[in-house]
Amino acid sequence: MQEAQPQIPENIINLWKHVTKKSNWRIVELPNGFYQTEHRELDNEDTWVDVTRRETIEGAEKAIDSSIEHYKKKLKVIEGPKVVKTFK
């Protein structure tokens, strides 16, 4: 008997899809010289959600790219298994 996968709420899936688009991200320089990565709020594009802080702008962009890849993998997992070969 297979165990059922936990159901992920639709609003969470929509957030994951949202943060996989780099156009929904930005980098802000803070007064202390660090750089903060932020993504646009899903339901309010005038609001930004802070995610990480890095010492360099390159580090901040790399953090964004890593976050995008992380959420793409999460979306792939919820698709479930795919048939790659069948036999007759």
Secondary structure, 3 states (H helix, E strand, C coil): CCCCCCCCCHHHHHHHHHHCCHHHEEEEECCCCCEEEEEECCCCCCCEEEEEEECCHHHHHHHHHHHHHHHHHHHHHHCCCCCCCCCC
